[in-house]
Amino acid sequence: MKLLYLHGLESKLSAPKRAFLEKYAEVIAPSIDYRENATVINHLYHQYRDQNIDLVVGSSMGGFVAYHLSAMLNRPGLLFNPALVRRSLNQEIPQEIPKHESLLHFTLGAADTVVSAQESLQFIAQKLPNKTYFRLQLIADLAHRIPLKVFQNSVHHFFTDLRFTPKKHLFLDDIRDPQHVYPAPLCKDFAVVRSVEAFKQHLLRFGLPEFISFDNDLGLADNGQVAPDGYAAAKWLVYESGIDLSELQFAVHSANPIAAEQIQGLLDNYLTFIKNKQKL
């Protein structure tokens, strides 16, 4: 795993912080001249887009760059007091940056007199898409510089959260994995759930994914009885979840033709109902 660390305007990655990061990933920490190069975001994107970067971490000015670079590379980002609103030096922001689709972790200091935490919070509320998965850590007595213990704590939580970052797609099946149904390049984007209860919990925690693949027959429950099936999951989604399904994309991979037709019909009919209602 490769981690790209972007330092602030007048700082470098210290040896203790680098050593701590190296417990989690290979660290790449370029020296950046923000004063001489006003196109740092674009420059770093072209330099590292083919280098298999997995994570982007940045502090202050580097946090500002990391915010945009994480979207351009579609990689999770850890940002310490990022200069999202005001900067002492001009830095060009590339046009048509994609929306963030990966985890963002913000560590903000309420006592920071260089980067306003209040302005950062307003920026986050206004700019981040509703579906963005992020963690916000606001520390009352934290100033602009990040002490080692705060740094270590944020890094630890960031990597813990990465294990629970919601995938773009959801695969409901008691036995099979996505690679048994879909081409290999698509399978990395699937979260797998083995029961209707796990299906419900995933959706209630993370919201509607971009795509859901339904099996129907889900084996036996712990009590030895037939487990609730994919049709039950689809009915819960439509009638009980309270989730906006207007953008639902789905497929049914069940080998049970009758059940597959039931799931397909229920969801198709409900989506048609939503579209007709929107036209009124």
C-alpha positions as CSV (number, residue, x, y, z in Angstrom):
1,M,0.0,0.0,0.0
2,K,1.4,3.4,-1.0
3,L,0.6,6.6,0.9
4,L,1.3,10.1,-0.5
5,Y,2.0,12.6,2.2
6,L,1.8,16.4,1.3
7,H,3.5,18.7,3.8
8,G,2.4,22.3,4.6
9,L,3.8,25.6,3.4
10,E,6.7,25.9,5.9
11,S,7.0,22.3,7.2
12,K,8.2,18.8,6.3
13,L,7.1,15.4,7.5
14,S,8.9,14.7,10.7
15,A,10.8,11.5,11.3
16,P,8.5,10.3,14.2
17,K,5.4,10.9,12.1
18,R,6.9,9.2,9.1
19,A,7.9,6.2,11.2
20,F,4.3,6.0,12.5
21,L,2.8,6.2,9.0
22,E,5.2,3.5,7.8
23,K,3.6,1.0,10.2
24,Y,0.6,1.2,7.8
25,A,1.9,1.9,4.3
26,E,4.9,2.8,2.2
27,V,5.3,6.5,2.5
28,I,6.0,8.9,-0.4
29,A,6.7,12.4,0.8
30,P,7.8,14.8,-2.0
31,S,9.3,18.1,-1.2
32,I,6.9,20.8,-2.6
33,D,7.7,24.4,-3.4
34,Y,4.3,26.1,-3.1
35,R,5.8,29.5,-3.7
36,E,7.4,28.8,-7.0
37,N,4.7,26.4,-8.4
38,A,1.1,27.7,-8.5
39,T,-0.1,24.5,-10.2
40,V,0.9,22.0,-7.5
41,I,-2.4,20.0,-7.6
42,N,-2.2,19.4,-11.3
43,H,1.5,18.8,-11.2
44,L,1.2,16.1,-8.5
45,Y,-1.8,14.5,-10.2
46,H,0.2,14.0,-13.4
47,Q,3.3,12.9,-11.4
48,Y,1.5,10.2,-9.4
49,R,-1.7,9.2,-11.2
50,D,0.1,6.1,-12.6
51,Q,2.1,5.3,-9.4
52,N,-0.6,3.2,-7.7
53,I,-1.2,5.6,-4.9
54,D,-3.7,4.2,-2.4
55,L,-4.1,7.0,0.1
56,V,-3.4,10.8,0.3
57,V,-2.5,12.6,3.5
58,G,-1.9,16.3,3.9
59,S,-1.5,19.1,6.4
60,S,-2.4,22.8,6.1
61,M,-1.6,23.8,2.5
62,G,-0.8,20.1,1.9
63,G,-4.3,19.3,3.3
64,F,-5.9,21.7,0.7
65,V,-3.9,20.0,-2.1
66,A,-4.8,16.5,-0.7
67,Y,-8.5,17.4,-0.6
68,H,-8.6,17.9,-4.3
69,L,-6.0,15.3,-5.2
70,S,-7.9,12.6,-3.4
71,A,-10.9,13.3,-5.6
72,M,-8.9,13.4,-8.8
73,L,-7.2,10.1,-7.9
74,N,-10.4,8.7,-6.3
75,R,-8.4,7.7,-3.2
76,P,-9.2,8.1,0.6
77,G,-7.8,11.3,2.2
78,L,-6.7,12.2,5.7
79,L,-6.5,16.0,6.1
80,F,-5.0,17.9,9.1
81,N,-6.2,21.5,9.4
82,P,-6.6,21.8,5.6
83,A,-6.5,25.3,4.2
84,L,-9.7,24.8,2.3
85,V,-11.0,28.4,2.2
86,R,-8.1,30.9,2.6
87,R,-4.4,30.5,1.7
88,S,-1.5,32.9,1.9
89,L,-0.3,31.8,-1.6
90,N,-2.3,31.4,-4.8
91,Q,-2.8,27.8,-5.9
92,E,-4.8,27.0,-9.0
93,I,-7.6,24.5,-8.6
94,P,-8.1,22.4,-11.8
95,Q,-11.5,22.7,-13.5
96,E,-14.0,19.8,-13.5
97,I,-12.6,17.9,-10.5
98,P,-14.8,14.8,-9.9
99,K,-16.8,14.4,-6.8
100,H,-15.3,12.7,-3.8
101,E,-16.3,9.0,-3.7
102,S,-13.8,7.7,-1.1
103,L,-13.4,8.2,2.6
104,L,-12.3,11.7,3.8
105,H,-11.1,12.2,7.4
106,F,-10.8,15.8,8.6
107,T,-8.9,16.6,11.8
108,L,-9.6,20.3,12.7
109,G,-8.3,22.4,15.6
110,A,-10.8,24.7,17.1
111,A,-7.9,26.8,18.5
112,D,-6.2,27.1,15.1
113,T,-5.6,30.8,14.4
114,V,-4.1,30.1,10.9
115,V,-6.9,28.0,9.4
116,S,-10.4,28.7,10.7
117,A,-12.1,25.6,11.8
118,Q,-15.5,27.4,11.4
119,E,-14.8,28.2,7.8
120,S,-13.6,24.7,7.1
121,L,-16.8,23.3,8.6
122,Q,-18.9,25.6,6.5
123,F,-16.9,24.6,3.4
124,I,-17.4,20.9,4.2
125,A,-21.1,21.4,4.7
126,Q,-21.5,23.3,1.4
127,K,-19.2,21.5,-0.9
128,L,-19.2,17.8,-0.1
129,P,-21.9,15.7,-1.9
130,N,-24.5,14.1,0.4
131,K,-23.2,10.6,-0.3
132,T,-19.6,11.4,0.7
133,Y,-18.4,9.2,3.5
134,F,-16.3,11.2,5.9
135,R,-15.2,11.5,9.5
136,L,-14.9,14.8,11.2
137,Q,-12.7,15.2,14.3
138,L,-12.9,18.7,15.9
139,I,-10.4,19.1,18.8
140,A,-11.1,22.0,21.1
141,D,-7.6,22.8,22.2
142,L,-5.8,21.9,19.0
143,A,-3.9,24.8,17.3
144,H,-2.4,24.7,13.8
145,R,0.5,22.4,14.4
146,I,-0.3,18.8,14.9
147,P,1.3,17.1,18.0
148,L,2.5,13.6,17.5
149,K,-0.1,12.0,19.7
150,V,-3.0,13.8,17.8
151,F,-1.4,12.7,14.6
152,Q,-1.1,9.1,15.7
153,N,-4.7,9.0,16.9
154,S,-6.1,10.4,13.7
155,V,-4.0,8.0,11.6
156,H,-5.2,5.1,13.7
157,H,-8.9,6.1,13.3
158,F,-8.4,6.7,9.5
159,F,-7.0,3.3,8.9
160,T,-9.7,1.7,11.1
161,D,-12.4,3.5,9.1
162,L,-10.9,2.3,5.9
163,R,-12.0,-1.2,6.8
164,F,-15.6,0.0,6.9
165,T,-15.7,2.3,4.0
166,P,-18.8,1.5,2.0
167,K,-18.3,-0.1,-1.4
168,K,-20.1,1.3,-4.4
169,H,-22.0,-2.0,-5.0
170,L,-23.8,-4.5,-2.8
171,F,-24.0,-8.3,-3.4
172,L,-26.6,-10.3,-1.5
173,D,-25.8,-14.0,-1.6
174,D,-25.4,-16.7,1.1
175,I,-22.7,-18.7,-0.7
176,R,-21.4,-17.1,-3.9
177,D,-19.0,-14.2,-4.2
178,P,-19.2,-11.4,-6.9
179,Q,-16.5,-13.1,-9.0
180,H,-18.8,-16.0,-9.6
181,V,-21.3,-13.7,-11.3
182,Y,-19.5,-10.6,-12.6
183,P,-16.2,-9.9,-14.5
184,A,-13.1,-9.6,-12.2
185,P,-12.5,-5.9,-12.7
186,L,-15.9,-5.1,-11.2
187,C,-15.7,-7.3,-8.2
188,K,-13.5,-5.0,-6.1
189,D,-16.3,-2.5,-5.8
190,F,-18.7,-5.0,-4.1
191,A,-19.5,-5.3,-0.4
192,V,-20.9,-8.8,0.3
193,V,-23.8,-9.5,2.7
194,R,-25.0,-13.0,3.4
195,S,-28.4,-12.5,5.0
196,V,-31.4,-10.1,4.8
197,E,-30.5,-8.8,8.3
198,A,-27.0,-7.9,7.1
199,F,-28.5,-6.4,4.0
200,K,-30.7,-4.1,6.1
201,Q,-27.9,-3.1,8.5
202,H,-25.6,-2.2,5.6
203,L,-28.2,0.0,3.9
204,L,-29.2,1.7,7.1
205,R,-25.6,2.5,7.9
206,F,-24.3,3.5,4.5
207,G,-27.4,4.4,2.5
208,L,-28.2,3.3,-1.0
209,P,-25.2,2.0,-3.0
210,E,-24.8,2.6,-6.7
211,F,-25.8,-1.0,-7.6
212,I,-27.4,-3.9,-5.8
213,S,-27.2,-7.5,-7.0
214,F,-29.9,-9.9,-5.5
215,D,-29.8,-13.6,-4.9
216,N,-33.1,-15.1,-3.6
217,D,-32.5,-18.4,-1.8
218,L,-30.3,-17.6,1.2
219,G,-30.0,-21.0,2.9
220,L,-30.9,-21.7,6.5
221,A,-30.9,-19.3,9.5
222,D,-29.1,-20.1,12.7
223,N,-32.2,-21.7,14.1
224,G,-32.3,-24.2,11.2
225,Q,-35.3,-22.6,9.6
226,V,-35.3,-21.3,6.0
227,A,-33.7,-17.8,6.1
228,P,-35.6,-14.8,4.8
229,D,-34.9,-14.5,1.1
230,G,-33.9,-11.9,-1.4
231,Y,-37.6,-11.2,-2.2
232,A,-38.0,-10.3,1.5
233,A,-35.0,-8.0,1.2
234,A,-36.5,-6.3,-1.8
235,K,-39.9,-5.9,-0.1
236,W,-38.2,-4.3,2.9
237,L,-36.3,-2.0,0.7
238,V,-39.5,-0.8,-1.0
239,Y,-42.0,-0.8,1.8
240,E,-40.1,-0.3,5.1
241,S,-36.6,1.1,4.6
242,G,-37.6,4.7,4.0
243,I,-34.7,5.0,1.6
244,D,-35.0,7.1,-1.5
245,L,-34.9,4.6,-4.3
246,S,-35.3,6.9,-7.3
247,E,-31.7,6.2,-8.3
248,L,-31.7,2.5,-7.6
249,Q,-29.7,0.3,-10.1
250,F,-30.0,-3.4,-9.6
251,A,-29.8,-6.9,-11.1
252,V,-31.0,-10.3,-10.0
253,H,-28.5,-13.1,-10.2
254,S,-30.7,-15.8,-8.5
255,A,-30.9,-19.2,-10.2
256,N,-34.5,-19.5,-9.0
257,P,-36.4,-18.2,-12.1
258,I,-39.7,-17.7,-10.3
259,A,-38.2,-15.8,-7.4
260,A,-35.9,-13.8,-9.8
261,E,-39.0,-12.7,-11.7
262,Q,-40.7,-11.6,-8.4
263,I,-37.8,-9.5,-7.3
264,Q,-37.4,-8.0,-10.8
265,G,-41.1,-7.2,-11.1
266,L,-41.4,-5.7,-7.6
267,L,-38.5,-3.3,-8.1
268,D,-39.3,-2.5,-11.7
269,N,-42.9,-1.6,-10.8
270,Y,-41.8,0.5,-7.9
271,L,-39.3,2.5,-9.9
272,T,-42.0,3.0,-12.6
273,F,-44.3,4.3,-9.8
274,I,-41.6,6.7,-8.6
275,K,-40.9,8.1,-12.1
276,N,-44.6,8.6,-12.8
277,K,-45.1,10.3,-9.5
278,Q,-42.2,12.7,-10.3
279,K,-43.9,13.7,-13.5
280,L,-47.0,14.9,-11.7
